[in-house]
Amino acid sequence: IVGIFALAGYVYYFLGIKGMKESAVGTSMEEGTAKLYTGALVCLIGAIVSIIPGIKFIGGIVDIVGFVLMMIAFNKLRQLSLSTLAAKGAQQLWLMMVLSLVSAVLGIIPVVGNILSTILSLVILVLSFLGWKNFSNSELA
């Protein structure tokens, strides 16, 4: 059931990124949004593969590749954006993804790692909302 919810989340995310990519055509952010779109598509494929029993591990690897592509895209958007607000949003989203990696690694450590991972998850949640809010309030020029 968790896999199905993850898949639904990726579909929703992918559709949002698709709209962002279409609205960035002809702007300085076109390349960055295209990379973000590709990363989101790879993550969506990874989520679909992860649902299939027996090859779940392969889906996880594909998902990690998509995650890295999205990190690269947010970094690119941060550098390419002419809008200060969009650059700030891209910075927050890039930091959110870095902290997600740190949280995943910390989650491996028994007890203390789980506590730290939970605290980081709250920070990640706030950064996610702030980053996307800054993107939505900016011009993609």
Helices and strands as residue ranges (DSSP letters): H 2-23, H 30-51, H 56-80, H 84-106, H 112-136
